[in-house]
Amino acid sequence: MSSEKPRRGKVTIAPDVLITIARLSALSVPGVARMSSTPVAVDRLFQRHPNNEGVRIEVRQHAVVVDLHIVVNHTSNVRDVSRAVQTEVARAVQDMTGMQVLAVNVTVDDVAFAEAPAPNH
């Protein structure tokens, strides 16, 4: 019997997987109403690739930088929600992929207000 360990192949995680993990993790934080996205014109102006459903991922060797654009519920503390999003997204990406998270940048693009009830006639 050979004492050599079997050689393992390469593992590649598609960027869309990282985007999904980040998006779903951010949406799971209480106070996040929905994801937002930057206008395409802004991305073109700064020569950036358009983001995907409010998430932009940059992979640097075996580490990740996550940029998120969110809308926060009007009853929530914006700073607390943003920090919770940073913590949850970093934890999820690290736990699920084993990749180091260098930064989770959160941009709050809007505040969602509940719609007023329709008047009864």
N, C-alpha and C positions, 0 to 999 in steps of 0.2 A: 504494500500500500504506500502511496506517495504522501509525503508530508507537506507538499506544496499546497498553498491555498489556491483555489480557483481564481483566475483573473476576472475581474469585474469590468464591465463595459462602462460607457459614458452615460451620464444622466443629464438630460437637457430639459429645462423647464421653459415652456413657451411663454413669451411676454403676456399673452392673453390670460394665462393662468394667474400670473401675478396681478394683473388688472382686476380679474374677478375676485380674488382673495381680498384685495384692498377695498374694492367697491362694496362687497357684501359686509366686510368688517366695519366699514364706516357707517353703512346704513343700519347696522345692528345697534349702534350707540343711541341711547335715548336722547332725544332733542334734535337729531338729524332728520329733517323733513324729506330731503331728497338730495341727489347729486345734482350738480350744476356743470356747466361747461363754459369755457371761454369762447367768445365769438371766433369764427374761422378767420375773420379779417385781422384780429389781434395776433393769432398764431402766425399768419402770413407776414404781418408787419415785423414781427420779431424773428422771422425765419425759423419757427418751431413747427414740429409736427402737431397736427390737431390732437387734442386729448380724446380719450375714449370714455364717454359717459362720466366726465368729471374726474378722471384718473389719468395721470401721466406717470409712466415708470421709466426710470433710467437705470440700466444695469451697468455697474462698473466692476469688471472682473467677477468676483463672487459676492458682491454687495449690491444693495438696492437703494435708490432714492425715489421716494414716492411723493408726488404732488397731487393734492386733492382739492376739488372745488365743491363746496357743500352749501346747502340752504338749511338754516337753523329755524326751528319752531320759535315763534315769538314769545312763548312762555319760558324759554330756556335761557340760561346764562351762556352767552356766546363763548367766553373764555373757557369755562368749564367743559362745555361740549367739545370745543376744539382740542383741548388737552386730552380728553377721553378718547377722541378719535385718533390722535397721535399714538396714544398708548395701545389701544386695541389693534390698530392696523399694524404697528411694529410687532406686537406679540404674535398676531396671526401669521404674518409673513415669515417670521423667524421659526415659529413652531411647525408650520406646514411645509416649508421649503428648506429650512436649515441655513438659509442665506442671511447674512448680516444686513441689518437695516441701518444705513448711514443717517438718513433723515426722513421724517414724514412732515411735509410742509402742507399746512391747511390754509386754504383761502375761503373765507366766508363771503359768498357772492350776494346773498340775499337773506331776508328773514321772511318766513312764511307765516301769514296771518290767517286765522280761521275765517272762512267766509261767513258773512252775516246771513242769518236765516231769512228765507224769502217771506215777505209779508203775506198774511192770510187774507184772502178776499172772500 
